[in-house]
Amino acid sequence: MAVTRGRRWGVYVGVVALLAALSAADPSGLRKHLRLAGEVDQMRAENERLAAENARLAREVRALRSEPAALERAVREELRYIRPGERVYWLGAERGGAP
């Protein structure tokens, strides 16, 4: 009787192994699950990066609305404004690569 139970156990293990192999080979099985899990990890990392960027931009907006020095810095850097009487010395190439 112990042989029959052992044989039955072996059949169960064989069937489970066969189903696991079929799941791994099936494009919509284990491989798809692993691929989607990787995509979820990438999306979570991207969401964290975007949340940090949103927080940085929100701080910049608050500073531009409330701090005159921050507004002046932004205007000078982004629009390249200068005050009357100031001299500008370019020590490198411009953003476009032209001297």
mmCIF file of the C-alpha atoms, coordinates in Angstrom:
data_MODEL
# 
_entry.id   MODEL 
# 
loop_
_atom_site.group_PDB 
_atom_site.id 
_atom_site.type_symbol 
_atom_site.label_atom_id 
_atom_site.label_alt_id 
_atom_site.label_comp_id 
_atom_site.label_asym_id 
_atom_site.label_entity_id 
_atom_site.label_seq_id 
_atom_site.pdbx_PDB_ins_code 
_atom_site.Cartn_x 
_atom_site.Cartn_y 
_atom_site.Cartn_z 
_atom_site.occupancy 
_atom_site.B_iso_or_equiv 
_atom_site.pdbx_formal_charge 
_atom_site.auth_seq_id 
_atom_site.auth_comp_id 
_atom_site.auth_asym_id 
_atom_site.auth_atom_id 
_atom_site.pdbx_PDB_model_num 
ATOM 1  C CA . MET A 1 1  ? 0.000  0.000  0.000   1.00 0.00 ? 1  MET A CA 1 
ATOM 2  C CA . ALA A 1 2  ? 2.918  2.359  0.651   1.00 0.00 ? 2  ALA A CA 1 
ATOM 3  C CA . VAL A 1 3  ? 4.025  1.917  -2.938  1.00 0.00 ? 3  VAL A CA 1 
ATOM 4  C CA . THR A 1 4  ? 0.677  3.127  -4.239  1.00 0.00 ? 4  THR A CA 1 
ATOM 5  C CA . ARG A 1 5  ? 0.768  6.233  -2.086  1.00 0.00 ? 5  ARG A CA 1 
ATOM 6  C CA . GLY A 1 6  ? 4.341  6.942  -3.165  1.00 0.00 ? 6  GLY A CA 1 
ATOM 7  C CA . ARG A 1 7  ? 3.398  6.470  -6.781  1.00 0.00 ? 7  ARG A CA 1 
ATOM 8  C CA . ARG A 1 8  ? 0.357  8.735  -6.344  1.00 0.00 ? 8  ARG A CA 1 
ATOM 9  C CA . TRP A 1 9  ? 2.598  11.358 -4.691  1.00 0.00 ? 9  TRP A CA 1 
ATOM 10 C CA . GLY A 1 10 ? 4.986  11.116 -7.638  1.00 0.00 ? 10 GLY A CA 1 
ATOM 11 C CA . VAL A 1 11 ? 2.121  11.639 -10.074 1.00 0.00 ? 11 VAL A CA 1 
ATOM 12 C CA . TYR A 1 12 ? 1.005  14.744 -8.192  1.00 0.00 ? 12 TYR A CA 1 
ATOM 13 C CA . VAL A 1 13 ? 4.519  16.160 -8.180  1.00 0.00 ? 13 VAL A CA 1 
ATOM 14 C CA . GLY A 1 14 ? 4.872  15.365 -11.883 1.00 0.00 ? 14 GLY A CA 1 
ATOM 15 C CA . VAL A 1 15 ? 1.588  17.081 -12.744 1.00 0.00 ? 15 VAL A CA 1 
ATOM 16 C CA . VAL A 1 16 ? 2.534  20.166 -10.719 1.00 0.00 ? 16 VAL A CA 1 
ATOM 17 C CA . ALA A 1 17 ? 5.958  20.269 -12.413 1.00 0.00 ? 17 ALA A CA 1 
ATOM 18 C CA . LEU A 1 18 ? 4.326  19.920 -15.834 1.00 0.00 ? 18 LEU A CA 1 
ATOM 19 C CA . LEU A 1 19 ? 1.881  22.743 -15.082 1.00 0.00 ? 19 LEU A CA 1 
ATOM 20 C CA . ALA A 1 20 ? 4.709  24.959 -13.818 1.00 0.00 ? 20 ALA A CA 1 
ATOM 21 C CA . ALA A 1 21 ? 6.699  24.280 -17.001 1.00 0.00 ? 21 ALA A CA 1 
ATOM 22 C CA . LEU A 1 22 ? 3.680  25.065 -19.185 1.00 0.00 ? 22 LEU A CA 1 
ATOM 23 C CA . SER A 1 23 ? 3.076  28.263 -17.241 1.00 0.00 ? 23 SER A CA 1 
ATOM 24 C CA . ALA A 1 24 ? 6.688  29.317 -17.703 1.00 0.00 ? 24 ALA A CA 1 
ATOM 25 C CA . ALA A 1 25 ? 6.540  28.537 -21.437 1.00 0.00 ? 25 ALA A CA 1 
ATOM 26 C CA . ASP A 1 26 ? 3.185  30.221 -22.031 1.00 0.00 ? 26 ASP A CA 1 
ATOM 27 C CA . PRO A 1 27 ? 3.602  33.846 -23.196 1.00 0.00 ? 27 PRO A CA 1 
ATOM 28 C CA . SER A 1 28 ? 0.708  34.908 -20.985 1.00 0.00 ? 28 SER A CA 1 
ATOM 29 C CA . GLY A 1 29 ? 1.977  32.943 -17.990 1.00 0.00 ? 29 GLY A CA 1 
ATOM 30 C CA . LEU A 1 30 ? 4.992  33.390 -15.744 1.00 0.00 ? 30 LEU A CA 1 
ATOM 31 C CA . ARG A 1 31 ? 7.063  35.338 -18.286 1.00 0.00 ? 31 ARG A CA 1 
ATOM 32 C CA . LYS A 1 32 ? 4.293  37.888 -18.707 1.00 0.00 ? 32 LYS A CA 1 
ATOM 33 C CA . HIS A 1 33 ? 3.930  38.191 -14.942 1.00 0.00 ? 33 HIS A CA 1 
ATOM 34 C CA . LEU A 1 34 ? 7.680  38.796 -14.532 1.00 0.00 ? 34 LEU A CA 1 
ATOM 35 C CA . ARG A 1 35 ? 7.712  41.352 -17.364 1.00 0.00 ? 35 ARG A CA 1 
ATOM 36 C CA . LEU A 1 36 ? 4.739  43.213 -15.889 1.00 0.00 ? 36 LEU A CA 1 
ATOM 37 C CA . ALA A 1 37 ? 6.296  43.164 -12.420 1.00 0.00 ? 37 ALA A CA 1 
ATOM 38 C CA . GLY A 1 38 ? 9.410  44.780 -13.906 1.00 0.00 ? 38 GLY A CA 1 
ATOM 39 C CA . GLU A 1 39 ? 7.288  47.438 -15.584 1.00 0.00 ? 39 GLU A CA 1 
ATOM 40 C CA . VAL A 1 40 ? 5.541  48.158 -12.284 1.00 0.00 ? 40 VAL A CA 1 
ATOM 41 C CA . ASP A 1 41 ? 8.928  48.681 -10.612 1.00 0.00 ? 41 ASP A CA 1 
ATOM 42 C CA . GLN A 1 42 ? 9.997  51.049 -13.408 1.00 0.00 ? 42 GLN A CA 1 
ATOM 43 C CA . MET A 1 43 ? 6.746  53.016 -13.130 1.00 0.00 ? 43 MET A CA 1 
ATOM 44 C CA . ARG A 1 44 ? 7.098  53.323 -9.368  1.00 0.00 ? 44 ARG A CA 1 
ATOM 45 C CA . ALA A 1 45 ? 10.637 54.672 -9.778  1.00 0.00 ? 45 ALA A CA 1 
ATOM 46 C CA . GLU A 1 46 ? 9.429  57.124 -12.451 1.00 0.00 ? 46 GLU A CA 1 
ATOM 47 C CA . ASN A 1 47 ? 6.567  58.246 -10.178 1.00 0.00 ? 47 ASN A CA 1 
ATOM 48 C CA . GLU A 1 48 ? 9.028  58.897 -7.335  1.00 0.00 ? 48 GLU A CA 1 
ATOM 49 C CA . ARG A 1 49 ? 11.259 60.908 -9.674  1.00 0.00 ? 49 ARG A CA 1 
ATOM 50 C CA . LEU A 1 50 ? 8.299  62.929 -10.952 1.00 0.00 ? 50 LEU A CA 1 
ATOM 51 C CA . ALA A 1 51 ? 7.002  63.540 -7.408  1.00 0.00 ? 51 ALA A CA 1 
ATOM 52 C CA . ALA A 1 52 ? 10.420 64.899 -6.411  1.00 0.00 ? 52 ALA A CA 1 
ATOM 53 C CA . GLU A 1 53 ? 10.496 67.128 -9.495  1.00 0.00 ? 53 GLU A CA 1 
ATOM 54 C CA . ASN A 1 54 ? 6.964  68.385 -8.760  1.00 0.00 ? 54 ASN A CA 1 
ATOM 55 C CA . ALA A 1 55 ? 7.995  69.246 -5.201  1.00 0.00 ? 55 ALA A CA 1 
ATOM 56 C CA . ARG A 1 56 ? 11.069 71.115 -6.502  1.00 0.00 ? 56 ARG A CA 1 
ATOM 57 C CA . LEU A 1 57 ? 8.950  73.050 -9.011  1.00 0.00 ? 57 LEU A CA 1 
ATOM 58 C CA . ALA A 1 58 ? 6.369  73.900 -6.330  1.00 0.00 ? 58 ALA A CA 1 
ATOM 59 C CA . ARG A 1 59 ? 9.158  75.305 -4.117  1.00 0.00 ? 59 ARG A CA 1 
ATOM 60 C CA . GLU A 1 60 ? 10.446 77.324 -7.067  1.00 0.00 ? 60 GLU A CA 1 
ATOM 61 C CA . VAL A 1 61 ? 6.963  78.716 -7.776  1.00 0.00 ? 61 VAL A CA 1 
ATOM 62 C CA . ARG A 1 62 ? 6.543  79.742 -4.118  1.00 0.00 ? 62 ARG A CA 1 
ATOM 63 C CA . ALA A 1 63 ? 9.957  81.406 -4.174  1.00 0.00 ? 63 ALA A CA 1 
ATOM 64 C CA . LEU A 1 64 ? 9.206  83.271 -7.415  1.00 0.00 ? 64 LEU A CA 1 
ATOM 65 C CA . ARG A 1 65 ? 5.931  84.551 -5.962  1.00 0.00 ? 65 ARG A CA 1 
ATOM 66 C CA . SER A 1 66 ? 7.293  85.647 -2.607  1.00 0.00 ? 66 SER A CA 1 
ATOM 67 C CA . GLU A 1 67 ? 11.029 86.371 -2.925  1.00 0.00 ? 67 GLU A CA 1 
ATOM 68 C CA . PRO A 1 68 ? 12.160 89.256 -5.158  1.00 0.00 ? 68 PRO A CA 1 
ATOM 69 C CA . ALA A 1 69 ? 15.739 87.879 -5.220  1.00 0.00 ? 69 ALA A CA 1 
ATOM 70 C CA . ALA A 1 70 ? 14.504 84.558 -6.591  1.00 0.00 ? 70 ALA A CA 1 
ATOM 71 C CA . LEU A 1 71 ? 12.503 86.341 -9.273  1.00 0.00 ? 71 LEU A CA 1 
ATOM 72 C CA . GLU A 1 72 ? 15.512 88.454 -10.262 1.00 0.00 ? 72 GLU A CA 1 
ATOM 73 C CA . ARG A 1 73 ? 17.740 85.365 -10.412 1.00 0.00 ? 73 ARG A CA 1 
ATOM 74 C CA . ALA A 1 74 ? 15.247 83.565 -12.663 1.00 0.00 ? 74 ALA A CA 1 
ATOM 75 C CA . VAL A 1 75 ? 14.893 86.545 -14.988 1.00 0.00 ? 75 VAL A CA 1 
ATOM 76 C CA . ARG A 1 76 ? 18.666 86.947 -15.246 1.00 0.00 ? 76 ARG A CA 1 
ATOM 77 C CA . GLU A 1 77 ? 19.360 83.253 -15.838 1.00 0.00 ? 77 GLU A CA 1 
ATOM 78 C CA . GLU A 1 78 ? 16.475 82.315 -18.106 1.00 0.00 ? 78 GLU A CA 1 
ATOM 79 C CA . LEU A 1 79 ? 15.879 85.556 -20.000 1.00 0.00 ? 79 LEU A CA 1 
ATOM 80 C CA . ARG A 1 80 ? 19.477 86.847 -19.773 1.00 0.00 ? 80 ARG A CA 1 
ATOM 81 C CA . TYR A 1 81 ? 18.405 90.255 -18.560 1.00 0.00 ? 81 TYR A CA 1 
ATOM 82 C CA . ILE A 1 82 ? 20.981 92.654 -17.185 1.00 0.00 ? 82 ILE A CA 1 
ATOM 83 C CA . ARG A 1 83 ? 20.664 95.892 -15.268 1.00 0.00 ? 83 ARG A CA 1 
ATOM 84 C CA . PRO A 1 84 ? 21.480 99.180 -16.964 1.00 0.00 ? 84 PRO A CA 1 
ATOM 85 C CA . GLY A 1 85 ? 25.187 99.858 -16.733 1.00 0.00 ? 85 GLY A CA 1 
ATOM 86 C CA . GLU A 1 86 ? 26.198 96.227 -16.159 1.00 0.00 ? 86 GLU A CA 1 
ATOM 87 C CA . ARG A 1 87 ? 28.722 94.548 -18.418 1.00 0.00 ? 87 ARG A CA 1 
ATOM 88 C CA . VAL A 1 88 ? 28.483 90.926 -19.438 1.00 0.00 ? 88 VAL A CA 1 
ATOM 89 C CA . TYR A 1 89 ? 31.567 88.862 -20.185 1.00 0.00 ? 89 TYR A CA 1 
ATOM 90 C CA . TRP A 1 90 ? 30.988 85.522 -21.952 1.00 0.00 ? 90 TRP A CA 1 
ATOM 91 C CA . LEU A 1 91 ? 33.662 83.018 -20.996 1.00 0.00 ? 91 LEU A CA 1 
ATOM 92 C CA . GLY A 1 92 ? 32.336 80.038 -22.957 1.00 0.00 ? 92 GLY A CA 1 
ATOM 93 C CA . ALA A 1 93 ? 30.054 78.954 -25.703 1.00 0.00 ? 93 ALA A CA 1 
ATOM 94 C CA . GLU A 1 94 ? 26.358 79.776 -25.582 1.00 0.00 ? 94 GLU A CA 1 
ATOM 95 C CA . ARG A 1 95 ? 23.739 77.095 -25.072 1.00 0.00 ? 95 ARG A CA 1 
ATOM 96 C CA . GLY A 1 96 ? 23.390 76.519 -28.804 1.00 0.00 ? 96 GLY A CA 1 
ATOM 97 C CA . GLY A 1 97 ? 27.088 75.737 -29.135 1.00 0.00 ? 97 GLY A CA 1 
ATOM 98 C CA . ALA A 1 98 ? 27.950 78.879 -31.121 1.00 0.00 ? 98 ALA A CA 1 
ATOM 99 C CA . PRO A 1 99 ? 30.751 81.060 -29.697 1.00 0.00 ? 99 PRO A CA 1 
# 
